[in-house]
């Protein structure tokens, strides 16, 4: 496997349609549930596809010799007299980390957003992502505000229990109806010399049929 060399040239360009899958899979590799649960919950293929469709000029990839080194996804937000640049996602291939890839991506997107009228930049990340926080501090981002996320285990909610009970009862009723239908639908196979044993016919009726023959 080729290792990164500082002399290799890193190109930053706009994300293309063929980059969508590699970018998504790199994000899956980076934003794991055990390390960064908030990023894991919000990262999916539609994040890449949606921004590619709405803000292609702020979706950039870094590559070296046709190998994906990293990506950055952003957007512009206009509020009254303010125009904000917003960096939503930044990811660097582990093989190319600490080699200036993130710097190139951030510098490029910031320059584009300034050209497009942005006068304020926003970025967020998982609060436990200490390397990212330090990196953005070094790039001039500050005024850290933490957002509180709360969670609830719905399997412990009373309505969840009632719903499960209802589904179990419905399944049992459906099984009972299927059993009854199977019993009632038994018919003679039409084999000569055999008598269809209908459970609804009593023995005296059977005797009567035999005597008549």
Secondary structure, 3 states (H helix, E strand, C coil): CCCCCCCCCCEEEECCCCHHHHHHHHHHHHCCCCCCHHHHHHCCHHHHHHHHHHCHHHEEEEEECCEEEEEEEEEEEEECCEEEEEEEEEEECHHHCCCCHHHHHHHHHHHHHHHCCCCEEEECCCCCCHHHHHHHHHCCCCCCCCCCCCCCCHHHCHHHHHHHHHHHHHHHHHHHHHHHHHHHCCCCCCCCCCCCCCCCCCHHHHHHHHHHC
